[in-house]
Amino acid sequence: MEFFDFCDCLYENTFFQLLKTLRIMEKNARFSEMVKGSSRIYFMDLKETEKGSIYLTITESRKKEDGEYEKSRIILWENDFDRFAEGLGKVIQHHKEKADTTAG
């Protein structure tokens, strides 16, 4: 076996293991919320791993011109929830304050 064949095989096995792990993670939803935006839909799914770790996935789904859907996703682990919420709150508050001064 050539070295590159070995690397491809190793990569493929790692890739399929990752897919298997992601499928297991998808099954463990504890709570879900959907928010419809003007041109996008956001899905927020609170999930739990097999080992009991809690995480949140935030998925943005938008329809492309060809009719296909494009998805973007972030995964946020429980130990980062508060920091993330605080940062998000600051950004939204800053935007609102800027909008108020611009409108007035």
Buried (B, 14 or more C-beta within 10 A) or exposed (E): EEEEEEEEEEEEEEEEEEEEEEEEBEEBEEEEEEEEEEEEBBBBBBBBEEEEEBBBBBBBBEEEEEEEEEEEEEBBEEEEBEEBEEEEEEEEEEEEEEEEEEEE
